[in-house]
Amino acid sequence: MWLEYDAIGAAPPYEVYGAILLRLRNAGLLGQILISQDACAYIVGNDGTAERQHRFDRLHRSFLPYLRSIGFSESDIRALLIDNPARALARPSAMCR
């Protein structure tokens, strides 16, 4: 089973994601977590106005340094960015349940 956290950089703040990811890592569940940014140029609100969002480098430019600052190792980050997505995509039927 996978748990994905999306729209990192939009809302909630990094501290919320960081606390959640720390709890999951400390519980031995980091190998089941996927993260993504999803926000790029803008989001159109219900009132039709466009709110500028973050560029695609937001995850790498600021969220990963934040994770390092709260104790995530390079191995932890590799799991989140490379190892976990590779395993999830290698078993597409597991994602469709």
N, CA, C and O atoms as a CHARMM CRD file, in Angstrom:
* protein
*
  388
    1    1 MET  N      0.84100  -1.17100   0.00000 PROA 1      0.00000
    2    1 MET  CA     0.00000   0.00000   0.00000 PROA 1      0.00000
    3    1 MET  C      0.88800   1.23600   0.00000 PROA 1      0.00000
    4    1 MET  O      1.93000   1.27100   0.65500 PROA 1      0.00000
    5    2 TRP  N      0.45900   2.24300  -0.74200 PROA 2      0.00000
    6    2 TRP  CA     1.20500   3.49500  -0.85600 PROA 2      0.00000
    7    2 TRP  C      0.39400   4.64000  -0.26500 PROA 2      0.00000
    8    2 TRP  O     -0.83500   4.64900  -0.32500 PROA 2      0.00000
    9    3 LEU  N      1.10200   5.59600   0.30300 PROA 3      0.00000
   10    3 LEU  CA     0.49500   6.82700   0.76900 PROA 3      0.00000
   11    3 LEU  C      1.23300   7.96200   0.08300 PROA 3      0.00000
   12    3 LEU  O      2.45400   8.07300   0.19000 PROA 3      0.00000
   13    4 GLU  N      0.48600   8.81000  -0.62600 PROA 4      0.00000
   14    4 GLU  CA     1.11900   9.89800  -1.36700 PROA 4      0.00000
   15    4 GLU  C      0.73900  11.24200  -0.78600 PROA 4      0.00000
   16    4 GLU  O     -0.41800  11.48700  -0.44200 PROA 4      0.00000
   17    5 TYR  N      1.73500  12.11200  -0.68300 PROA 5      0.00000
   18    5 TYR  CA     1.52400  13.50200  -0.28600 PROA 5      0.00000
   19    5 TYR  C      1.82300  14.35500  -1.50100 PROA 5      0.00000
   20    5 TYR  O      2.93600  14.34600  -2.02500 PROA 5      0.00000
   21    6 ASP  N      0.81800  15.09200  -1.94200 PROA 6      0.00000
   22    6 ASP  CA     0.87900  15.85100  -3.17700 PROA 6      0.00000
   23    6 ASP  C      0.76900  17.34600  -2.87900 PROA 6      0.00000
   24    6 ASP  O      0.39700  17.75200  -1.77800 PROA 6      0.00000
   25    7 ALA  N      1.09700  18.14500  -3.87900 PROA 7      0.00000
   26    7 ALA  CA     0.99000  19.61000  -3.80300 PROA 7      0.00000
   27    7 ALA  C      1.91800  20.19700  -2.74200 PROA 7      0.00000
   28    7 ALA  O      1.61100  21.23800  -2.16000 PROA 7      0.00000
   29    8 ILE  N      3.03800  19.54600  -2.48800 PROA 8      0.00000
   30    8 ILE  CA     4.00300  20.07600  -1.53000 PROA 8      0.00000
   31    8 ILE  C      4.49400  21.42200  -2.05100 PROA 8      0.00000
   32    8 ILE  O      4.90300  21.53800  -3.20600 PROA 8      0.00000
   33    9 GLY  N      4.45100  22.41800  -1.20800 PROA 9      0.00000
   34    9 GLY  CA     4.82100  23.76600  -1.59000 PROA 9      0.00000
   35    9 GLY  C      3.61500  24.67100  -1.73400 PROA 9      0.00000
   36    9 GLY  O      3.75400  25.89400  -1.73100 PROA 9      0.00000
   37   10 ALA  N      2.43900  24.08900  -1.85800 PROA 10     0.00000
   38   10 ALA  CA     1.22000  24.89800  -1.96500 PROA 10     0.00000
   39   10 ALA  C      0.60000  25.04200  -0.57400 PROA 10     0.00000
   40   10 ALA  O      0.54500  26.15000  -0.04000 PROA 10     0.00000
   41   11 ALA  N      0.14400  23.96400   0.00900 PROA 11     0.00000
   42   11 ALA  CA    -0.42600  23.96500   1.34800 PROA 11     0.00000
   43   11 ALA  C     -0.56900  22.51500   1.76300 PROA 11     0.00000
   44   11 ALA  O     -0.78500  21.67300   0.89100 PROA 11     0.00000
   45   12 PRO  N     -0.46600  22.17600   3.00000 PROA 12     0.00000
   46   12 PRO  CA    -0.10000  22.98200   4.15300 PROA 12     0.00000
   47   12 PRO  C      1.38900  23.33900   4.14200 PROA 12     0.00000
   48   12 PRO  O      2.10700  22.97200   3.21200 PROA 12     0.00000
   49   13 PRO  N      1.85200  24.05200   5.17300 PROA 13     0.00000
   50   13 PRO  CA     3.26100  24.44300   5.22900 PROA 13     0.00000
   51   13 PRO  C      4.20000  23.23400   5.35300 PROA 13     0.00000
   52   13 PRO  O      3.78500  22.14300   5.74300 PROA 13     0.00000
   53   14 TYR  N      5.44900  23.45500   5.01600 PROA 14     0.00000
   54   14 TYR  CA     6.46400  22.40200   5.09300 PROA 14     0.00000
   55   14 TYR  C      6.50100  21.73500   6.45900 PROA 14     0.00000
   56   14 TYR  O      6.71300  20.52600   6.55200 PROA 14     0.00000
   57   15 GLU  N      6.29700  22.50800   7.51900 PROA 15     0.00000
   58   15 GLU  CA     6.37500  21.95100   8.87300 PROA 15     0.00000
   59   15 GLU  C      5.34600  20.84700   9.08200 PROA 15     0.00000
   60   15 GLU  O      5.61300  19.88000   9.79400 PROA 15     0.00000
   61   16 VAL  N      4.19700  20.97900   8.48200 PROA 16     0.00000
   62   16 VAL  CA     3.14900  19.95500   8.61200 PROA 16     0.00000
   63   16 VAL  C      3.58500  18.68700   7.88600 PROA 16     0.00000
   64   16 VAL  O      3.53600  17.59200   8.44700 PROA 16     0.00000
   65   17 TYR  N      4.01700  18.84500   6.62200 PROA 17     0.00000
   66   17 TYR  CA     4.50400  17.68200   5.87800 PROA 17     0.00000
   67   17 TYR  C      5.69900  17.05100   6.58400 PROA 17     0.00000
   68   17 TYR  O      5.78900  15.82700   6.68600 PROA 17     0.00000
   69   18 GLY  N      6.61100  17.88300   7.06800 PROA 18     0.00000
   70   18 GLY  CA     7.79200  17.36400   7.74900 PROA 18     0.00000
   71   18 GLY  C      7.44200  16.53200   8.96700 PROA 18     0.00000
   72   18 GLY  O      8.01200  15.46000   9.17200 PROA 18     0.00000
   73   19 ALA  N      6.50500  17.01500   9.78300 PROA 19     0.00000
   74   19 ALA  CA     6.10200  16.27600  10.98300 PROA 19     0.00000
   75   19 ALA  C      5.46400  14.93900  10.60900 PROA 19     0.00000
   76   19 ALA  O      5.72600  13.92000  11.24900 PROA 19     0.00000
   77   20 ILE  N      4.63200  14.94800   9.58100 PROA 20     0.00000
   78   20 ILE  CA     3.99000  13.70700   9.13000 PROA 20     0.00000
   79   20 ILE  C      5.03700  12.72700   8.62400 PROA 20     0.00000
   80   20 ILE  O      5.03600  11.55700   9.00800 PROA 20     0.00000
   81   21 LEU  N      5.92700  13.20100   7.76500 PROA 21     0.00000
   82   21 LEU  CA     6.94700  12.31500   7.19600 PROA 21     0.00000
   83   21 LEU  C      7.89800  11.79100   8.26000 PROA 21     0.00000
   84   21 LEU  O      8.33100  10.64200   8.18100 PROA 21     0.00000
   85   22 LEU  N      8.23300  12.60900   9.25700 PROA 22     0.00000
   86   22 LEU  CA     9.07500  12.13100  10.35700 PROA 22     0.00000
   87   22 LEU  C      8.38300  11.01000  11.12600 PROA 22     0.00000
   88   22 LEU  O      9.00400   9.99500  11.44000 PROA 22     0.00000
   89   23 ARG  N      7.10600  11.19100  11.42900 PROA 23     0.00000
   90   23 ARG  CA     6.36700  10.13800  12.15900 PROA 23     0.00000
   91   23 ARG  C      6.33000   8.84600  11.35600 PROA 23     0.00000
   92   23 ARG  O      6.52900   7.76000  11.90100 PROA 23     0.00000
   93   24 LEU  N      6.07300   8.96800  10.05400 PROA 24     0.00000
   94   24 LEU  CA     6.02500   7.77200   9.21000 PROA 24     0.00000
   95   24 LEU  C      7.39200   7.10700   9.11200 PROA 24     0.00000
   96   24 LEU  O      7.49700   5.88300   9.18800 PROA 24     0.00000
   97   25 ARG  N      8.44300   7.91300   8.94400 PROA 25     0.00000
   98   25 ARG  CA     9.79700   7.34900   8.88800 PROA 25     0.00000
   99   25 ARG  C     10.12900   6.64500  10.19400 PROA 25     0.00000
  100   25 ARG  O     10.64100   5.52500  10.18600 PROA 25     0.00000
  101   26 ASN  N      9.84000   7.29500  11.31500 PROA 26     0.00000
  102   26 ASN  CA    10.16800   6.72200  12.61900 PROA 26     0.00000
  103   26 ASN  C      9.35800   5.46200  12.91700 PROA 26     0.00000
  104   26 ASN  O      9.76100   4.63400  13.73400 PROA 26     0.00000
  105   27 ALA  N      8.21800   5.32500  12.25000 PROA 27     0.00000
  106   27 ALA  CA     7.39200   4.11300  12.40000 PROA 27     0.00000
  107   27 ALA  C      7.81000   3.03100  11.40600 PROA 27     0.00000
  108   27 ALA  O      7.18400   1.97300  11.34400 PROA 27     0.00000
  109   28 GLY  N      8.86200   3.28900  10.63000 PROA 28     0.00000
  110   28 GLY  CA     9.34800   2.29800   9.67600 PROA 28     0.00000
  111   28 GLY  C      8.54100   2.22900   8.39100 PROA 28     0.00000
  112   28 GLY  O      8.58400   1.21900   7.68900 PROA 28     0.00000
  113   29 LEU  N      7.80800   3.28600   8.07400 PROA 29     0.00000
  114   29 LEU  CA     6.92200   3.26600   6.91400 PROA 29     0.00000
  115   29 LEU  C      7.40300   4.13100   5.74500 PROA 29     0.00000
  116   29 LEU  O      6.66100   4.32700   4.78200 PROA 29     0.00000
  117   30 LEU  N      8.62000   4.64400   5.81400 PROA 30     0.00000
  118   30 LEU  CA     9.10700   5.53700   4.75900 PROA 30     0.00000
  119   30 LEU  C      9.10200   4.85800   3.39500 PROA 30     0.00000
  120   30 LEU  O      8.92100   5.52800   2.37800 PROA 30     0.00000
  121   31 GLY  N      9.29600   3.55500   3.35400 PROA 31     0.00000
  122   31 GLY  CA     9.31100   2.81800   2.10000 PROA 31     0.00000
  123   31 GLY  C      7.96400   2.70400   1.42100 PROA 31     0.00000
  124   31 GLY  O      7.86500   2.12000   0.34200 PROA 31     0.00000
  125   32 GLN  N      6.92400   3.25100   2.03000 PROA 32     0.00000
  126   32 GLN  CA     5.57700   3.19800   1.45000 PROA 32     0.00000
  127   32 GLN  C      5.04400   4.58900   1.09500 PROA 32     0.00000
  128   32 GLN  O      3.85700   4.75000   0.81100 PROA 32     0.00000
  129   33 ILE  N      5.93000   5.59400   1.11200 PROA 33     0.00000
  130   33 ILE  CA     5.50800   6.97900   0.93700 PROA 33     0.00000
  131   33 ILE  C      5.96400   7.51600  -0.41700 PROA 33     0.00000
  132   33 ILE  O      7.09000   7.27900  -0.85400 PROA 33     0.00000
  133   34 LEU  N      5.06600   8.23900  -1.06400 PROA 34     0.00000
  134   34 LEU  CA     5.37300   8.95700  -2.29800 PROA 34     0.00000
  135   34 LEU  C      5.10300  10.43700  -2.04100 PROA 34     0.00000
  136   34 LEU  O      4.15200  10.79400  -1.34700 PROA 34     0.00000
  137   35 ILE  N      5.94900  11.29000  -2.60900 PROA 35     0.00000
  138   35 ILE  CA     5.72300  12.72900  -2.49000 PROA 35     0.00000
  139   35 ILE  C      5.76700  13.34500  -3.87900 PROA 35     0.00000
  140   35 ILE  O      6.44100  12.84400  -4.77900 PROA 35     0.00000
  141   36 SER  N      5.03600  14.44300  -4.03300 PROA 36     0.00000
  142   36 SER  CA     5.07700  15.17100  -5.29400 PROA 36     0.00000
  143   36 SER  C      4.69900  16.62500  -5.06400 PROA 36     0.00000
  144   36 SER  O      4.15200  16.99200  -4.02400 PROA 36     0.00000
  145   37 GLN  N      5.00200  17.42300  -6.04400 PROA 37     0.00000
  146   37 GLN  CA     4.74800  18.84900  -5.96600 PROA 37     0.00000
  147   37 GLN  C      3.42100  19.21400  -6.60200 PROA 37     0.00000
  148   37 GLN  O      2.59300  19.88000  -5.97900 PROA 37     0.00000
  149   38 ASP  N      3.21500  18.79100  -7.82100 PROA 38     0.00000
  150   38 ASP  CA     1.97900  18.96500  -8.56900 PROA 38     0.00000
  151   38 ASP  C      1.64100  20.39500  -8.95800 PROA 38     0.00000
  152   38 ASP  O      0.93800  20.58600  -9.95100 PROA 38     0.00000
  153   39 ALA  N      2.09800  21.40400  -8.24000 PROA 39     0.00000
  154   39 ALA  CA     1.78000  22.78400  -8.58100 PROA 39     0.00000
  155   39 ALA  C      2.89600  23.37300  -9.43400 PROA 39     0.00000
  156   39 ALA  O      4.07500  23.24000  -9.10400 PROA 39     0.00000
  157   40 CYS  N      2.52300  24.01800 -10.52400 PROA 40     0.00000
  158   40 CYS  CA     3.55300  24.59900 -11.38400 PROA 40     0.00000
  159   40 CYS  C      3.30000  26.07600 -11.61600 PROA 40     0.00000
  160   40 CYS  O      3.83200  26.91100 -10.88500 PROA 40     0.00000
  161   41 ALA  N      2.52000  26.41000 -12.59400 PROA 41     0.00000
  162   41 ALA  CA     2.39300  27.80000 -12.99000 PROA 41     0.00000
  163   41 ALA  C      1.32100  28.55000 -12.20300 PROA 41     0.00000
  164   41 ALA  O      1.60700  29.59800 -11.62400 PROA 41     0.00000
  165   42 TYR  N      0.10500  28.03900 -12.17100 PROA 42     0.00000
  166   42 TYR  CA    -0.96200  28.72400 -11.45500 PROA 42     0.00000
  167   42 TYR  C     -2.11700  27.77100 -11.17100 PROA 42     0.00000
  168   42 TYR  O     -2.22300  26.69500 -11.76100 PROA 42     0.00000
  169   43 ILE  N     -2.97000  28.19300 -10.25600 PROA 43     0.00000
  170   43 ILE  CA    -4.19400  27.45800  -9.94500 PROA 43     0.00000
  171   43 ILE  C     -5.33900  28.44800 -10.06900 PROA 43     0.00000
  172   43 ILE  O     -5.27000  29.55000  -9.52500 PROA 43     0.00000
  173   44 VAL  N     -6.38100  28.06800 -10.77200 PROA 44     0.00000
  174   44 VAL  CA    -7.55400  28.91900 -10.92400 PROA 44     0.00000
  175   44 VAL  C     -8.50900  28.62700  -9.77900 PROA 44     0.00000
  176   44 VAL  O     -8.91500  27.48300  -9.57500 PROA 44     0.00000
  177   45 GLY  N     -8.86600  29.66200  -9.03500 PROA 45     0.00000
  178   45 GLY  CA    -9.76400  29.51500  -7.90200 PROA 45     0.00000
  179   45 GLY  C    -11.21700  29.48300  -8.32900 PROA 45     0.00000
  180   45 GLY  O    -11.52900  29.67100  -9.50400 PROA 45     0.00000
  181   46 ASN  N    -12.10400  29.24400  -7.37800 PROA 46     0.00000
  182   46 ASN  CA   -13.54600  29.18300  -7.64400 PROA 46     0.00000
  183   46 ASN  C    -14.08500  30.48100  -8.22800 PROA 46     0.00000
  184   46 ASN  O    -15.05600  30.47900  -8.98400 PROA 46     0.00000
  185   47 ASP  N    -13.44600  31.58300  -7.86900 PROA 47     0.00000
  186   47 ASP  CA   -13.91400  32.88300  -8.37800 PROA 47     0.00000
  187   47 ASP  C    -13.31500  33.22400  -9.74200 PROA 47     0.00000
  188   47 ASP  O    -13.56000  34.30900 -10.26800 PROA 47     0.00000
  189   48 GLY  N    -12.53500  32.31000 -10.32000 PROA 48     0.00000
  190   48 GLY  CA   -11.95600  32.51900 -11.64100 PROA 48     0.00000
  191   48 GLY  C    -10.61600  33.22800 -11.65200 PROA 48     0.00000
  192   48 GLY  O    -10.01200  33.40000 -12.71200 PROA 48     0.00000
  193   49 THR  N    -10.14000  33.64600 -10.47400 PROA 49     0.00000
  194   49 THR  CA    -8.83900  34.30200 -10.43300 PROA 49     0.00000
  195   49 THR  C     -7.72700  33.25600 -10.39500 PROA 49     0.00000
  196   49 THR  O     -7.89900  32.15400  -9.87300 PROA 49     0.00000
  197   50 ALA  N     -6.60500  33.62500 -10.95400 PROA 50     0.00000
  198   50 ALA  CA    -5.45600  32.71600 -11.00000 PROA 50     0.00000
  199   50 ALA  C     -4.46300  33.10200  -9.91600 PROA 50     0.00000
  200   50 ALA  O     -4.07900  34.26400  -9.78500 PROA 50     0.00000
  201   51 GLU  N     -4.06100  32.11900  -9.15400 PROA 51     0.00000
  202   51 GLU  CA    -3.04800  32.32800  -8.12000 PROA 51     0.00000
  203   51 GLU  C     -1.75600  31.70900  -8.59700 PROA 51     0.00000
  204   51 GLU  O     -1.71300  30.52200  -8.92200 PROA 51     0.00000
  205   52 ARG  N     -0.70200  32.50200  -8.64000 PROA 52     0.00000
  206   52 ARG  CA     0.59600  31.98900  -9.09400 PROA 52     0.00000
  207   52 ARG  C      1.13700  30.99000  -8.07800 PROA 52     0.00000
  208   52 ARG  O      1.10000  31.23000  -6.87100 PROA 52     0.00000
  209   53 GLN  N      1.62500  29.90200  -8.56800 PROA 53     0.00000
  210   53 GLN  CA     2.17700  28.85800  -7.71500 PROA 53     0.00000
  211   53 GLN  C      3.67200  28.72000  -7.95900 PROA 53     0.00000
  212   53 GLN  O      4.29200  29.57300  -8.59600 PROA 53     0.00000
  213   54 HSD  N      4.22800  27.66500  -7.45700 PROA 54     0.00000
  214   54 HSD  CA     5.66200  27.44200  -7.50500 PROA 54     0.00000
  215   54 HSD  C      6.07600  26.76500  -8.80400 PROA 54     0.00000
  216   54 HSD  O      5.28400  26.07400  -9.44300 PROA 54     0.00000
  217   55 ARG  N      7.28700  26.97000  -9.16700 PROA 55     0.00000
  218   55 ARG  CA     7.85000  26.30800 -10.33000 PROA 55     0.00000
  219   55 ARG  C      8.21500  24.87600  -9.97300 PROA 55     0.00000
  220   55 ARG  O      8.18600  24.48600  -8.80600 PROA 55     0.00000
  221   56 PHE  N      8.55900  24.09400 -10.99700 PROA 56     0.00000
  222   56 PHE  CA     8.84700  22.67600 -10.78700 PROA 56     0.00000
  223   56 PHE  C     10.05200  22.41600  -9.89000 PROA 56     0.00000
  224   56 PHE  O     10.21600  21.29800  -9.40100 PROA 56     0.00000
  225   57 ASP  N     10.89500  23.41400  -9.66400 PROA 57     0.00000
  226   57 ASP  CA    12.07000  23.18100  -8.82500 PROA 57     0.00000
  227   57 ASP  C     11.79700  23.36300  -7.33700 PROA 57     0.00000
  228   57 ASP  O     12.70100  23.18800  -6.52000 PROA 57     0.00000
  229   58 ARG  N     10.58600  23.70600  -6.97800 PROA 58     0.00000
  230   58 ARG  CA    10.26500  23.98500  -5.57400 PROA 58     0.00000
  231   58 ARG  C     10.60400  22.80100  -4.66000 PROA 58     0.00000
  232   58 ARG  O     11.18300  22.98800  -3.58900 PROA 58     0.00000
  233   59 LEU  N     10.24900  21.60800  -5.07500 PROA 59     0.00000
  234   59 LEU  CA    10.51200  20.42000  -4.26700 PROA 59     0.00000
  235   59 LEU  C     12.00900  20.28300  -3.98500 PROA 59     0.00000
  236   59 LEU  O     12.42200  20.08100  -2.84300 PROA 59     0.00000
  237   60 HSD  N     12.80400  20.39600  -5.03600 PROA 60     0.00000
  238   60 HSD  CA    14.25500  20.22800  -4.88600 PROA 60     0.00000
  239   60 HSD  C     14.92600  21.44900  -4.26800 PROA 60     0.00000
  240   60 HSD  O     15.86200  21.31800  -3.47900 PROA 60     0.00000
  241   61 ARG  N     14.45400  22.61500  -4.62200 PROA 61     0.00000
  242   61 ARG  CA    15.11700  23.84700  -4.18500 PROA 61     0.00000
  243   61 ARG  C     14.87100  24.15200  -2.71000 PROA 61     0.00000
  244   61 ARG  O     15.76600  24.65200  -2.02800 PROA 61     0.00000
  245   62 SER  N     13.67100  23.85700  -2.20700 PROA 62     0.00000
  246   62 SER  CA    13.41400  24.24700  -0.82200 PROA 62     0.00000
  247   62 SER  C     12.86400  23.14700   0.08400 PROA 62     0.00000
  248   62 SER  O     13.16700  23.14200   1.27700 PROA 62     0.00000
  249   63 PHE  N     12.06100  22.20800  -0.44700 PROA 63     0.00000
  250   63 PHE  CA    11.51000  21.18400   0.44600 PROA 63     0.00000
  251   63 PHE  C     12.56400  20.16700   0.87400 PROA 63     0.00000
  252   63 PHE  O     12.62400  19.79800   2.04600 PROA 63     0.00000
  253   64 LEU  N     13.38700  19.71500  -0.05600 PROA 64     0.00000
  254   64 LEU  CA    14.41900  18.73700   0.31900 PROA 64     0.00000
  255   64 LEU  C     15.42800  19.32600   1.29900 PROA 64     0.00000
  256   64 LEU  O     15.79300  18.64100   2.25400 PROA 64     0.00000
  257   65 PRO  N     15.90000  20.56600   1.11300 PROA 65     0.00000
  258   65 PRO  CA    16.75600  21.14900   2.15200 PROA 65     0.00000
  259   65 PRO  C     16.04800  21.23300   3.51100 PROA 65     0.00000
  260   65 PRO  O     16.67400  21.05500   4.55600 PROA 65     0.00000
  261   66 TYR  N     14.74200  21.50500   3.48500 PROA 66     0.00000
  262   66 TYR  CA    13.99300  21.51000   4.74300 PROA 66     0.00000
  263   66 TYR  C     14.00900  20.12100   5.38700 PROA 66     0.00000
  264   66 TYR  O     14.24900  19.99800   6.58800 PROA 66     0.00000
  265   67 LEU  N     13.75600  19.07700   4.59200 PROA 67     0.00000
  266   67 LEU  CA    13.78800  17.72300   5.14700 PROA 67     0.00000
  267   67 LEU  C     15.15800  17.40800   5.74000 PROA 67     0.00000
  268   67 LEU  O     15.25100  16.81100   6.81300 PROA 67     0.00000
  269   68 ARG  N     16.21100  17.80500   5.05000 PROA 68     0.00000
  270   68 ARG  CA    17.56700  17.58000   5.59400 PROA 68     0.00000
  271   68 ARG  C     17.74700  18.30600   6.92400 PROA 68     0.00000
  272   68 ARG  O     18.37600  17.78300   7.84400 PROA 68     0.00000
  273   69 SER  N     17.19500  19.50400   7.02000 PROA 69     0.00000
  274   69 SER  CA    17.36500  20.30400   8.24400 PROA 69     0.00000
  275   69 SER  C     16.64800  19.68500   9.44200 PROA 69     0.00000
  276   69 SER  O     17.00100  19.97600  10.58500 PROA 69     0.00000
  277   70 ILE  N     15.65500  18.84000   9.20200 PROA 70     0.00000
  278   70 ILE  CA    14.94600  18.20200  10.32500 PROA 70     0.00000
  279   70 ILE  C     15.37000  16.74400  10.52500 PROA 70     0.00000
  280   70 ILE  O     14.73300  15.99700  11.26800 PROA 70     0.00000
  281   71 GLY  N     16.46000  16.35100   9.84600 PROA 71     0.00000
  282   71 GLY  CA    17.04400  15.05000  10.14500 PROA 71     0.00000
  283   71 GLY  C     16.89100  13.95500   9.11200 PROA 71     0.00000
  284   71 GLY  O     17.25800  12.81100   9.37900 PROA 71     0.00000
  285   72 PHE  N     16.36100  14.26600   7.94000 PROA 72     0.00000
  286   72 PHE  CA    16.27500  13.24800   6.90300 PROA 72     0.00000
  287   72 PHE  C     17.63700  13.03900   6.27100 PROA 72     0.00000
  288   72 PHE  O     18.32900  14.00100   5.93800 PROA 72     0.00000
  289   73 SER  N     18.01900  11.78900   6.10800 PROA 73     0.00000
  290   73 SER  CA    19.30700  11.45300   5.50200 PROA 73     0.00000
  291   73 SER  C     19.18000  11.42700   3.97900 PROA 73     0.00000
  292   73 SER  O     18.07700  11.46700   3.43500 PROA 73     0.00000
  293   74 GLU  N     20.31600  11.36200   3.31000 PROA 74     0.00000
  294   74 GLU  CA    20.29900  11.24300   1.85000 PROA 74     0.00000
  295   74 GLU  C     19.63600   9.92600   1.43900 PROA 74     0.00000
  296   74 GLU  O     18.99900   9.85700   0.38800 PROA 74     0.00000
  297   75 SER  N     19.78100   8.90400   2.24300 PROA 75     0.00000
  298   75 SER  CA    19.12400   7.62800   1.98100 PROA 75     0.00000
  299   75 SER  C     17.60000   7.76900   2.08500 PROA 75     0.00000
  300   75 SER  O     16.86900   7.20900   1.26900 PROA 75     0.00000
  301   76 ASP  N     17.12700   8.50900   3.07600 PROA 76     0.00000
  302   76 ASP  CA    15.69400   8.76300   3.22400 PROA 76     0.00000
  303   76 ASP  C     15.16000   9.50300   1.99800 PROA 76     0.00000
  304   76 ASP  O     14.10900   9.15500   1.46000 PROA 76     0.00000
  305   77 ILE  N     15.88900  10.51400   1.57000 PROA 77     0.00000
  306   77 ILE  CA    15.45400  11.32000   0.43100 PROA 77     0.00000
  307   77 ILE  C     15.49300  10.49900  -0.84800 PROA 77     0.00000
  308   77 ILE  O     14.61300  10.63100  -1.69800 PROA 77     0.00000
  309   78 ARG  N     16.50200   9.65700  -0.99100 PROA 78     0.00000
  310   78 ARG  CA    16.54800   8.77800  -2.16300 PROA 78     0.00000
  311   78 ARG  C     15.32800   7.85000  -2.18800 PROA 78     0.00000
  312   78 ARG  O     14.75600   7.59500  -3.24800 PROA 78     0.00000
  313   79 ALA  N     14.94200   7.35700  -1.02800 PROA 79     0.00000
  314   79 ALA  CA    13.74900   6.49500  -0.95900 PROA 79     0.00000
  315   79 ALA  C     12.52000   7.25500  -1.44400 PROA 79     0.00000
  316   79 ALA  O     11.72900   6.72400  -2.22400 PROA 79     0.00000
  317   80 LEU  N     12.35600   8.48900  -0.98800 PROA 80     0.00000
  318   80 LEU  CA    11.17800   9.27300  -1.36300 PROA 80     0.00000
  319   80 LEU  C     11.15200   9.65000  -2.84000 PROA 80     0.00000
  320   80 LEU  O     10.08800   9.65800  -3.46000 PROA 80     0.00000
  321   81 LEU  N     12.31500   9.96000  -3.40400 PROA 81     0.00000
  322   81 LEU  CA    12.35500  10.48500  -4.77300 PROA 81     0.00000
  323   81 LEU  C     12.62400   9.44900  -5.85000 PROA 81     0.00000
  324   81 LEU  O     12.18700   9.61200  -6.98900 PROA 81     0.00000
  325   82 ILE  N     13.34100   8.38100  -5.50300 PROA 82     0.00000
  326   82 ILE  CA    13.78400   7.43100  -6.53200 PROA 82     0.00000
  327   82 ILE  C     13.27500   6.01500  -6.26200 PROA 82     0.00000
  328   82 ILE  O     12.57100   5.43000  -7.08600 PROA 82     0.00000
  329   83 ASP  N     13.63200   5.48200  -5.11900 PROA 83     0.00000
  330   83 ASP  CA    13.33600   4.07100  -4.83800 PROA 83     0.00000
  331   83 ASP  C     11.83400   3.78700  -4.75600 PROA 83     0.00000
  332   83 ASP  O     11.34300   2.85200  -5.38900 PROA 83     0.00000
  333   84 ASN  N     11.11100   4.58800  -3.97900 PROA 84     0.00000
  334   84 ASN  CA     9.66800   4.34100  -3.82800 PROA 84     0.00000
  335   84 ASN  C      8.91100   4.51200  -5.14000 PROA 84     0.00000
  336   84 ASN  O      8.12900   3.63300  -5.50100 PROA 84     0.00000
  337   85 PRO  N      9.11400   5.61900  -5.87400 PROA 85     0.00000
  338   85 PRO  CA     8.40300   5.73200  -7.15900 PROA 85     0.00000
  339   85 PRO  C      8.75100   4.60000  -8.12900 PROA 85     0.00000
  340   85 PRO  O      7.88100   4.11600  -8.85300 PROA 85     0.00000
  341   86 ALA  N     10.00700   4.18100  -8.14900 PROA 86     0.00000
  342   86 ALA  CA    10.39000   3.08900  -9.05200 PROA 86     0.00000
  343   86 ALA  C      9.63900   1.80800  -8.69900 PROA 86     0.00000
  344   86 ALA  O      9.16900   1.09900  -9.58800 PROA 86     0.00000
  345   87 ARG  N      9.52500   1.50800  -7.40100 PROA 87     0.00000
  346   87 ARG  CA     8.79200   0.31100  -6.99000 PROA 87     0.00000
  347   87 ARG  C      7.30500   0.44400  -7.27100 PROA 87     0.00000
  348   87 ARG  O      6.66500  -0.51600  -7.70000 PROA 87     0.00000
  349   88 ALA  N      6.75100   1.62800  -7.03300 PROA 88     0.00000
  350   88 ALA  CA     5.32100   1.83000  -7.26900 PROA 88     0.00000
  351   88 ALA  C      4.98500   1.69200  -8.74700 PROA 88     0.00000
  352   88 ALA  O      3.96800   1.09300  -9.10000 PROA 88     0.00000
  353   89 LEU  N      5.81800   2.23300  -9.60100 PROA 89     0.00000
  354   89 LEU  CA     5.55200   2.17700 -11.04000 PROA 89     0.00000
  355   89 LEU  C      5.86100   0.81800 -11.63900 PROA 89     0.00000
  356   89 LEU  O      5.35700   0.48300 -12.71000 PROA 89     0.00000
  357   90 ALA  N      6.67300   0.04400 -10.96900 PROA 90     0.00000
  358   90 ALA  CA     6.98700  -1.30700 -11.46700 PROA 90     0.00000
  359   90 ALA  C      5.82300  -2.26100 -11.22600 PROA 90     0.00000
  360   90 ALA  O      5.77700  -3.33900 -11.82000 PROA 90     0.00000
  361   91 ARG  N      4.89000  -1.88400 -10.36900 PROA 91     0.00000
  362   91 ARG  CA     3.73500  -2.71100 -10.05000 PROA 91     0.00000
  363   91 ARG  C      2.46300  -1.91300 -10.22700 PROA 91     0.00000
  364   91 ARG  O      1.80000  -1.60200  -9.23700 PROA 91     0.00000
  365   92 PRO  N      2.09400  -1.56500 -11.46400 PROA 92     0.00000
  366   92 PRO  CA     0.92600  -0.69500 -11.66500 PROA 92     0.00000
  367   92 PRO  C     -0.36300  -1.26400 -11.08600 PROA 92     0.00000
  368   92 PRO  O     -1.23500  -0.49100 -10.68700 PROA 92     0.00000
  369   93 SER  N     -0.51700  -2.57500 -11.02400 PROA 93     0.00000
  370   93 SER  CA    -1.74700  -3.12100 -10.47400 PROA 93     0.00000
  371   93 SER  C     -1.89100  -2.79700  -8.99500 PROA 93     0.00000
  372   93 SER  O     -3.01200  -2.72000  -8.49200 PROA 93     0.00000
  373   94 ALA  N     -0.78600  -2.60700  -8.29000 PROA 94     0.00000
  374   94 ALA  CA    -0.84000  -2.27600  -6.86700 PROA 94     0.00000
  375   94 ALA  C     -1.35700  -0.85900  -6.65700 PROA 94     0.00000
  376   94 ALA  O     -1.87400  -0.55200  -5.58300 PROA 94     0.00000
  377   95 MET  N     -1.23200   0.00600  -7.65000 PROA 95     0.00000
  378   95 MET  CA    -1.69000   1.37900  -7.52300 PROA 95     0.00000
  379   95 MET  C     -3.18300   1.51300  -7.81700 PROA 95     0.00000
  380   95 MET  O     -3.77300   2.55000  -7.51300 PROA 95     0.00000
  381   96 CYS  N     -3.79200   0.51000  -8.38800 PROA 96     0.00000
  382   96 CYS  CA    -5.17000   0.62700  -8.87900 PROA 96     0.00000
  383   96 CYS  C     -6.16900  -0.14200  -8.02700 PROA 96     0.00000
  384   96 CYS  O     -7.19400  -0.58300  -8.54500 PROA 96     0.00000
  385   97 ARG  N     -5.91300  -0.31000  -6.78500 PROA 97     0.00000
  386   97 ARG  CA    -6.84700  -1.05100  -5.92700 PROA 97     0.00000
  387   97 ARG  C     -7.75300  -0.11700  -5.18500 PROA 97     0.00000
  388   97 ARG  O     -8.60400  -0.56400  -4.41700 PROA 97     0.00000
